[in-house]
Amino acid sequence: MKVSSSKALELGEQFLGKGYKELVHGSSRYVSADVTRVFRMGVSDITGAHGGGPHVNFETLIPNPAKPSKMMVDNNLHIYLTD
């Protein structure tokens, strides 16, 4: 899927829902209030340094069985940017 950067930001907000937070200031990693969804747009993502071109990440998280108090990525969807 390819969208404009403004559409990607809009979709990211919808995906995360109300109450999302950037847990580490300046990380460009935003986590939903229930800690089950992540929208990520790091420098290497949006510059296309990896992943096949400029993109943002939509991730779903599940409990990590090896670390009970932590979550781990279950699914990571790249949405490519057209601008």
Phi and psi restraints in degrees (range 20) as a CNS / XPLOR table:
assign (resid 1 and name C) (resid 2 and name N)
       (resid 2 and name CA) (resid 2 and name C) 1.0 -125.3 20.0 2
assign (resid 2 and name N) (resid 2 and name CA)
       (resid 2 and name C) (resid 3 and name N) 1.0 133.2 20.0 2
assign (resid 2 and name C) (resid 3 and name N)
       (resid 3 and name CA) (resid 3 and name C) 1.0 -141.8 20.0 2
assign (resid 3 and name N) (resid 3 and name CA)
       (resid 3 and name C) (resid 4 and name N) 1.0 166.2 20.0 2
assign (resid 3 and name C) (resid 4 and name N)
       (resid 4 and name CA) (resid 4 and name C) 1.0 -70.1 20.0 2
assign (resid 4 and name N) (resid 4 and name CA)
       (resid 4 and name C) (resid 5 and name N) 1.0 160.6 20.0 2
assign (resid 4 and name C) (resid 5 and name N)
       (resid 5 and name CA) (resid 5 and name C) 1.0 -63.3 20.0 2
assign (resid 5 and name N) (resid 5 and name CA)
       (resid 5 and name C) (resid 6 and name N) 1.0 -36.4 20.0 2
assign (resid 5 and name C) (resid 6 and name N)
       (resid 6 and name CA) (resid 6 and name C) 1.0 -67.5 20.0 2
assign (resid 6 and name N) (resid 6 and name CA)
       (resid 6 and name C) (resid 7 and name N) 1.0 -37.0 20.0 2
assign (resid 6 and name C) (resid 7 and name N)
       (resid 7 and name CA) (resid 7 and name C) 1.0 -67.9 20.0 2
assign (resid 7 and name N) (resid 7 and name CA)
       (resid 7 and name C) (resid 8 and name N) 1.0 -38.3 20.0 2
assign (resid 7 and name C) (resid 8 and name N)
       (resid 8 and name CA) (resid 8 and name C) 1.0 -60.6 20.0 2
assign (resid 8 and name N) (resid 8 and name CA)
       (resid 8 and name C) (resid 9 and name N) 1.0 -42.1 20.0 2
assign (resid 8 and name C) (resid 9 and name N)
       (resid 9 and name CA) (resid 9 and name C) 1.0 -64.9 20.0 2
assign (resid 9 and name N) (resid 9 and name CA)
       (resid 9 and name C) (resid 10 and name N) 1.0 -41.2 20.0 2
assign (resid 9 and name C) (resid 10 and name N)
       (resid 10 and name CA) (resid 10 and name C) 1.0 -61.8 20.0 2
assign (resid 10 and name N) (resid 10 and name CA)
       (resid 10 and name C) (resid 11 and name N) 1.0 -45.5 20.0 2
assign (resid 10 and name C) (resid 11 and name N)
       (resid 11 and name CA) (resid 11 and name C) 1.0 -64.4 20.0 2
assign (resid 11 and name N) (resid 11 and name CA)
       (resid 11 and name C) (resid 12 and name N) 1.0 -36.9 20.0 2
assign (resid 11 and name C) (resid 12 and name N)
       (resid 12 and name CA) (resid 12 and name C) 1.0 -61.4 20.0 2
assign (resid 12 and name N) (resid 12 and name CA)
       (resid 12 and name C) (resid 13 and name N) 1.0 -43.9 20.0 2
assign (resid 12 and name C) (resid 13 and name N)
       (resid 13 and name CA) (resid 13 and name C) 1.0 -63.6 20.0 2
assign (resid 13 and name N) (resid 13 and name CA)
       (resid 13 and name C) (resid 14 and name N) 1.0 -41.5 20.0 2
assign (resid 13 and name C) (resid 14 and name N)
       (resid 14 and name CA) (resid 14 and name C) 1.0 -64.8 20.0 2
assign (resid 14 and name N) (resid 14 and name CA)
       (resid 14 and name C) (resid 15 and name N) 1.0 -42.3 20.0 2
assign (resid 14 and name C) (resid 15 and name N)
       (resid 15 and name CA) (resid 15 and name C) 1.0 -61.5 20.0 2
assign (resid 15 and name N) (resid 15 and name CA)
       (resid 15 and name C) (resid 16 and name N) 1.0 -42.4 20.0 2
assign (resid 15 and name C) (resid 16 and name N)
       (resid 16 and name CA) (resid 16 and name C) 1.0 -77.2 20.0 2
assign (resid 16 and name N) (resid 16 and name CA)
       (resid 16 and name C) (resid 17 and name N) 1.0 -34.7 20.0 2
assign (resid 16 and name C) (resid 17 and name N)
       (resid 17 and name CA) (resid 17 and name C) 1.0 78.8 20.0 2
assign (resid 17 and name N) (resid 17 and name CA)
       (resid 17 and name C) (resid 18 and name N) 1.0 -177.4 20.0 2
assign (resid 17 and name C) (resid 18 and name N)
       (resid 18 and name CA) (resid 18 and name C) 1.0 -67.5 20.0 2
assign (resid 18 and name N) (resid 18 and name CA)
       (resid 18 and name C) (resid 19 and name N) 1.0 145.4 20.0 2
assign (resid 18 and name C) (resid 19 and name N)
       (resid 19 and name CA) (resid 19 and name C) 1.0 84.8 20.0 2
assign (resid 19 and name N) (resid 19 and name CA)
       (resid 19 and name C) (resid 20 and name N) 1.0 10.5 20.0 2
assign (resid 19 and name C) (resid 20 and name N)
       (resid 20 and name CA) (resid 20 and name C) 1.0 -67.7 20.0 2
assign (resid 20 and name N) (resid 20 and name CA)
       (resid 20 and name C) (resid 21 and name N) 1.0 159.2 20.0 2
assign (resid 20 and name C) (resid 21 and name N)
       (resid 21 and name CA) (resid 21 and name C) 1.0 -142.3 20.0 2
assign (resid 21 and name N) (resid 21 and name CA)
       (resid 21 and name C) (resid 22 and name N) 1.0 152.3 20.0 2
assign (resid 21 and name C) (resid 22 and name N)
       (resid 22 and name CA) (resid 22 and name C) 1.0 -92.8 20.0 2
assign (resid 22 and name N) (resid 22 and name CA)
       (resid 22 and name C) (resid 23 and name N) 1.0 101.6 20.0 2
assign (resid 22 and name C) (resid 23 and name N)
       (resid 23 and name CA) (resid 23 and name C) 1.0 -64.8 20.0 2
assign (resid 23 and name N) (resid 23 and name CA)
       (resid 23 and name C) (resid 24 and name N) 1.0 -34.9 20.0 2
assign (resid 23 and name C) (resid 24 and name N)
       (resid 24 and name CA) (resid 24 and name C) 1.0 -116.5 20.0 2
assign (resid 24 and name N) (resid 24 and name CA)
       (resid 24 and name C) (resid 25 and name N) 1.0 112.0 20.0 2
assign (resid 24 and name C) (resid 25 and name N)
       (resid 25 and name CA) (resid 25 and name C) 1.0 -53.3 20.0 2
assign (resid 25 and name N) (resid 25 and name CA)
       (resid 25 and name C) (resid 26 and name N) 1.0 129.4 20.0 2
assign (resid 25 and name C) (resid 26 and name N)
       (resid 26 and name CA) (resid 26 and name C) 1.0 84.1 20.0 2
assign (resid 26 and name N) (resid 26 and name CA)
       (resid 26 and name C) (resid 27 and name N) 1.0 2.5 20.0 2
assign (resid 26 and name C) (resid 27 and name N)
       (resid 27 and name CA) (resid 27 and name C) 1.0 -80.9 20.0 2
assign (resid 27 and name N) (resid 27 and name CA)
       (resid 27 and name C) (resid 28 and name N) 1.0 -19.0 20.0 2
assign (resid 27 and name C) (resid 28 and name N)
       (resid 28 and name CA) (resid 28 and name C) 1.0 60.8 20.0 2
assign (resid 28 and name N) (resid 28 and name CA)
       (resid 28 and name C) (resid 29 and name N) 1.0 28.8 20.0 2
assign (resid 28 and name C) (resid 29 and name N)
       (resid 29 and name CA) (resid 29 and name C) 1.0 -120.1 20.0 2
assign (resid 29 and name N) (resid 29 and name CA)
       (resid 29 and name C) (resid 30 and name N) 1.0 111.8 20.0 2
assign (resid 29 and name C) (resid 30 and name N)
       (resid 30 and name CA) (resid 30 and name C) 1.0 -110.0 20.0 2
assign (resid 30 and name N) (resid 30 and name CA)
       (resid 30 and name C) (resid 31 and name N) 1.0 133.8 20.0 2
assign (resid 30 and name C) (resid 31 and name N)
       (resid 31 and name CA) (resid 31 and name C) 1.0 -119.8 20.0 2
assign (resid 31 and name N) (resid 31 and name CA)
       (resid 31 and name C) (resid 32 and name N) 1.0 137.1 20.0 2
assign (resid 31 and name C) (resid 32 and name N)
       (resid 32 and name CA) (resid 32 and name C) 1.0 -64.5 20.0 2
assign (resid 32 and name N) (resid 32 and name CA)
       (resid 32 and name C) (resid 33 and name N) 1.0 159.6 20.0 2
assign (resid 32 and name C) (resid 33 and name N)
       (resid 33 and name CA) (resid 33 and name C) 1.0 -58.7 20.0 2
assign (resid 33 and name N) (resid 33 and name CA)
       (resid 33 and name C) (resid 34 and name N) 1.0 -33.6 20.0 2
assign (resid 33 and name C) (resid 34 and name N)
       (resid 34 and name CA) (resid 34 and name C) 1.0 -90.8 20.0 2
assign (resid 34 and name N) (resid 34 and name CA)
       (resid 34 and name C) (resid 35 and name N) 1.0 5.3 20.0 2
assign (resid 34 and name C) (resid 35 and name N)
       (resid 35 and name CA) (resid 35 and name C) 1.0 60.8 20.0 2
assign (resid 35 and name N) (resid 35 and name CA)
       (resid 35 and name C) (resid 36 and name N) 1.0 31.9 20.0 2
assign (resid 35 and name C) (resid 36 and name N)
       (resid 36 and name CA) (resid 36 and name C) 1.0 -114.0 20.0 2
assign (resid 36 and name N) (resid 36 and name CA)
       (resid 36 and name C) (resid 37 and name N) 1.0 -3.8 20.0 2
assign (resid 36 and name C) (resid 37 and name N)
       (resid 37 and name CA) (resid 37 and name C) 1.0 -139.0 20.0 2
assign (resid 37 and name N) (resid 37 and name CA)
       (resid 37 and name C) (resid 38 and name N) 1.0 143.3 20.0 2
assign (resid 37 and name C) (resid 38 and name N)
       (resid 38 and name CA) (resid 38 and name C) 1.0 -131.7 20.0 2
assign (resid 38 and name N) (resid 38 and name CA)
       (resid 38 and name C) (resid 39 and name N) 1.0 137.2 20.0 2
assign (resid 38 and name C) (resid 39 and name N)
       (resid 39 and name CA) (resid 39 and name C) 1.0 -115.7 20.0 2
assign (resid 39 and name N) (resid 39 and name CA)
       (resid 39 and name C) (resid 40 and name N) 1.0 121.6 20.0 2
assign (resid 39 and name C) (resid 40 and name N)
       (resid 40 and name CA) (resid 40 and name C) 1.0 -126.0 20.0 2
assign (resid 40 and name N) (resid 40 and name CA)
       (resid 40 and name C) (resid 41 and name N) 1.0 137.2 20.0 2
assign (resid 40 and name C) (resid 41 and name N)
       (resid 41 and name CA) (resid 41 and name C) 1.0 -147.8 20.0 2
assign (resid 41 and name N) (resid 41 and name CA)
       (resid 41 and name C) (resid 42 and name N) 1.0 64.6 20.0 2
assign (resid 41 and name C) (resid 42 and name N)
       (resid 42 and name CA) (resid 42 and name C) 1.0 -69.9 20.0 2
assign (resid 42 and name N) (resid 42 and name CA)
       (resid 42 and name C) (resid 43 and name N) 1.0 166.9 20.0 2
assign (resid 42 and name C) (resid 43 and name N)
       (resid 43 and name CA) (resid 43 and name C) 1.0 -56.3 20.0 2
assign (resid 43 and name N) (resid 43 and name CA)
       (resid 43 and name C) (resid 44 and name N) 1.0 -45.8 20.0 2
assign (resid 43 and name C) (resid 44 and name N)
       (resid 44 and name CA) (resid 44 and name C) 1.0 -67.1 20.0 2
assign (resid 44 and name N) (resid 44 and name CA)
       (resid 44 and name C) (resid 45 and name N) 1.0 -24.3 20.0 2
assign (resid 44 and name C) (resid 45 and name N)
       (resid 45 and name CA) (resid 45 and name C) 1.0 -73.0 20.0 2
assign (resid 45 and name N) (resid 45 and name CA)
       (resid 45 and name C) (resid 46 and name N) 1.0 -54.2 20.0 2
assign (resid 45 and name C) (resid 46 and name N)
       (resid 46 and name CA) (resid 46 and name C) 1.0 -75.7 20.0 2
assign (resid 46 and name N) (resid 46 and name CA)
       (resid 46 and name C) (resid 47 and name N) 1.0 -18.0 20.0 2
assign (resid 46 and name C) (resid 47 and name N)
       (resid 47 and name CA) (resid 47 and name C) 1.0 -88.2 20.0 2
assign (resid 47 and name N) (resid 47 and name CA)
       (resid 47 and name C) (resid 48 and name N) 1.0 -10.5 20.0 2
assign (resid 47 and name C) (resid 48 and name N)
       (resid 48 and name CA) (resid 48 and name C) 1.0 79.3 20.0 2
assign (resid 48 and name N) (resid 48 and name CA)
       (resid 48 and name C) (resid 49 and name N) 1.0 20.8 20.0 2
assign (resid 48 and name C) (resid 49 and name N)
       (resid 49 and name CA) (resid 49 and name C) 1.0 -62.3 20.0 2
assign (resid 49 and name N) (resid 49 and name CA)
       (resid 49 and name C) (resid 50 and name N) 1.0 -19.2 20.0 2
assign (resid 49 and name C) (resid 50 and name N)
       (resid 50 and name CA) (resid 50 and name C) 1.0 -153.4 20.0 2
assign (resid 50 and name N) (resid 50 and name CA)
       (resid 50 and name C) (resid 51 and name N) 1.0 174.5 20.0 2
assign (resid 50 and name C) (resid 51 and name N)
       (resid 51 and name CA) (resid 51 and name C) 1.0 79.0 20.0 2
assign (resid 51 and name N) (resid 51 and name CA)
       (resid 51 and name C) (resid 52 and name N) 1.0 10.5 20.0 2
assign (resid 51 and name C) (resid 52 and name N)
       (resid 52 and name CA) (resid 52 and name C) 1.0 87.8 20.0 2
assign (resid 52 and name N) (resid 52 and name CA)
       (resid 52 and name C) (resid 53 and name N) 1.0 10.2 20.0 2
assign (resid 52 and name C) (resid 53 and name N)
       (resid 53 and name CA) (resid 53 and name C) 1.0 137.4 20.0 2
assign (resid 53 and name N) (resid 53 and name CA)
       (resid 53 and name C) (resid 54 and name N) 1.0 173.9 20.0 2
assign (resid 53 and name C) (resid 54 and name N)
       (resid 54 and name CA) (resid 54 and name C) 1.0 -58.8 20.0 2
assign (resid 54 and name N) (resid 54 and name CA)
       (resid 54 and name C) (resid 55 and name N) 1.0 129.3 20.0 2
assign (resid 54 and name C) (resid 55 and name N)
       (resid 55 and name CA) (resid 55 and name C) 1.0 -157.0 20.0 2
assign (resid 55 and name N) (resid 55 and name CA)
       (resid 55 and name C) (resid 56 and name N) 1.0 170.2 20.0 2
assign (resid 55 and name C) (resid 56 and name N)
       (resid 56 and name CA) (resid 56 and name C) 1.0 -122.8 20.0 2
assign (resid 56 and name N) (resid 56 and name CA)
       (resid 56 and name C) (resid 57 and name N) 1.0 163.2 20.0 2
assign (resid 56 and name C) (resid 57 and name N)
       (resid 57 and name CA) (resid 57 and name C) 1.0 -116.6 20.0 2
assign (resid 57 and name N) (resid 57 and name CA)
       (resid 57 and name C) (resid 58 and name N) 1.0 133.5 20.0 2
assign (resid 57 and name C) (resid 58 and name N)
       (resid 58 and name CA) (resid 58 and name C) 1.0 -114.2 20.0 2
assign (resid 58 and name N) (resid 58 and name CA)
       (resid 58 and name C) (resid 59 and name N) 1.0 115.3 20.0 2
assign (resid 58 and name C) (resid 59 and name N)
       (resid 59 and name CA) (resid 59 and name C) 1.0 -121.5 20.0 2
assign (resid 59 and name N) (resid 59 and name CA)
       (resid 59 and name C) (resid 60 and name N) 1.0 142.5 20.0 2
assign (resid 59 and name C) (resid 60 and name N)
       (resid 60 and name CA) (resid 60 and name C) 1.0 -106.8 20.0 2
assign (resid 60 and name N) (resid 60 and name CA)
       (resid 60 and name C) (resid 61 and name N) 1.0 145.6 20.0 2
assign (resid 60 and name C) (resid 61 and name N)
       (resid 61 and name CA) (resid 61 and name C) 1.0 -118.5 20.0 2
assign (resid 61 and name N) (resid 61 and name CA)
       (resid 61 and name C) (resid 62 and name N) 1.0 149.3 20.0 2
assign (resid 61 and name C) (resid 62 and name N)
       (resid 62 and name CA) (resid 62 and name C) 1.0 -133.5 20.0 2
assign (resid 62 and name N) (resid 62 and name CA)
       (resid 62 and name C) (resid 63 and name N) 1.0 160.8 20.0 2
assign (resid 62 and name C) (resid 63 and name N)
       (resid 63 and name CA) (resid 63 and name C) 1.0 -59.7 20.0 2
assign (resid 63 and name N) (resid 63 and name CA)
       (resid 63 and name C) (resid 64 and name N) 1.0 139.7 20.0 2
assign (resid 63 and name C) (resid 64 and name N)
       (resid 64 and name CA) (resid 64 and name C) 1.0 -87.5 20.0 2
assign (resid 64 and name N) (resid 64 and name CA)
       (resid 64 and name C) (resid 65 and name N) 1.0 114.3 20.0 2
assign (resid 64 and name C) (resid 65 and name N)
       (resid 65 and name CA) (resid 65 and name C) 1.0 -63.9 20.0 2
assign (resid 65 and name N) (resid 65 and name CA)
       (resid 65 and name C) (resid 66 and name N) 1.0 -25.7 20.0 2
assign (resid 65 and name C) (resid 66 and name N)
       (resid 66 and name CA) (resid 66 and name C) 1.0 -81.0 20.0 2
assign (resid 66 and name N) (resid 66 and name CA)
       (resid 66 and name C) (resid 67 and name N) 1.0 -21.5 20.0 2
assign (resid 66 and name C) (resid 67 and name N)
       (resid 67 and name CA) (resid 67 and name C) 1.0 -136.4 20.0 2
assign (resid 67 and name N) (resid 67 and name CA)
       (resid 67 and name C) (resid 68 and name N) 1.0 85.8 20.0 2
assign (resid 67 and name C) (resid 68 and name N)
       (resid 68 and name CA) (resid 68 and name C) 1.0 -51.8 20.0 2
assign (resid 68 and name N) (resid 68 and name CA)
       (resid 68 and name C) (resid 69 and name N) 1.0 -27.9 20.0 2
assign (resid 68 and name C) (resid 69 and name N)
       (resid 69 and name CA) (resid 69 and name C) 1.0 -91.5 20.0 2
assign (resid 69 and name N) (resid 69 and name CA)
       (resid 69 and name C) (resid 70 and name N) 1.0 4.6 20.0 2
assign (resid 69 and name C) (resid 70 and name N)
       (resid 70 and name CA) (resid 70 and name C) 1.0 -117.4 20.0 2
assign (resid 70 and name N) (resid 70 and name CA)
       (resid 70 and name C) (resid 71 and name N) 1.0 159.2 20.0 2
assign (resid 70 and name C) (resid 71 and name N)
       (resid 71 and name CA) (resid 71 and name C) 1.0 -108.2 20.0 2
assign (resid 71 and name N) (resid 71 and name CA)
       (resid 71 and name C) (resid 72 and name N) 1.0 158.5 20.0 2
assign (resid 71 and name C) (resid 72 and name N)
       (resid 72 and name CA) (resid 72 and name C) 1.0 -136.2 20.0 2
assign (resid 72 and name N) (resid 72 and name CA)
       (resid 72 and name C) (resid 73 and name N) 1.0 156.5 20.0 2
assign (resid 72 and name C) (resid 73 and name N)
       (resid 73 and name CA) (resid 73 and name C) 1.0 -69.9 20.0 2
assign (resid 73 and name N) (resid 73 and name CA)
       (resid 73 and name C) (resid 74 and name N) 1.0 128.1 20.0 2
assign (resid 73 and name C) (resid 74 and name N)
       (resid 74 and name CA) (resid 74 and name C) 1.0 -97.9 20.0 2
assign (resid 74 and name N) (resid 74 and name CA)
       (resid 74 and name C) (resid 75 and name N) 1.0 -39.4 20.0 2
assign (resid 74 and name C) (resid 75 and name N)
       (resid 75 and name CA) (resid 75 and name C) 1.0 -148.7 20.0 2
assign (resid 75 and name N) (resid 75 and name CA)
       (resid 75 and name C) (resid 76 and name N) 1.0 137.4 20.0 2
assign (resid 75 and name C) (resid 76 and name N)
       (resid 76 and name CA) (resid 76 and name C) 1.0 -129.9 20.0 2
assign (resid 76 and name N) (resid 76 and name CA)
       (resid 76 and name C) (resid 77 and name N) 1.0 116.7 20.0 2
assign (resid 76 and name C) (resid 77 and name N)
       (resid 77 and name CA) (resid 77 and name C) 1.0 -108.4 20.0 2
assign (resid 77 and name N) (resid 77 and name CA)
       (resid 77 and name C) (resid 78 and name N) 1.0 124.4 20.0 2
assign (resid 77 and name C) (resid 78 and name N)
       (resid 78 and name CA) (resid 78 and name C) 1.0 -88.9 20.0 2
assign (resid 78 and name N) (resid 78 and name CA)
       (resid 78 and name C) (resid 79 and name N) 1.0 129.4 20.0 2
assign (resid 78 and name C) (resid 79 and name N)
       (resid 79 and name CA) (resid 79 and name C) 1.0 -112.6 20.0 2
assign (resid 79 and name N) (resid 79 and name CA)
       (resid 79 and name C) (resid 80 and name N) 1.0 118.4 20.0 2
assign (resid 79 and name C) (resid 80 and name N)
       (resid 80 and name CA) (resid 80 and name C) 1.0 -82.3 20.0 2
assign (resid 80 and name N) (resid 80 and name CA)
       (resid 80 and name C) (resid 81 and name N) 1.0 146.8 20.0 2
assign (resid 80 and name C) (resid 81 and name N)
       (resid 81 and name CA) (resid 81 and name C) 1.0 -97.4 20.0 2
assign (resid 81 and name N) (resid 81 and name CA)
       (resid 81 and name C) (resid 82 and name N) 1.0 138.6 20.0 2
assign (resid 81 and name C) (resid 82 and name N)
       (resid 82 and name CA) (resid 82 and name C) 1.0 -93.9 20.0 2
assign (resid 82 and name N) (resid 82 and name CA)
       (resid 82 and name C) (resid 83 and name N) 1.0 -9.6 20.0 2
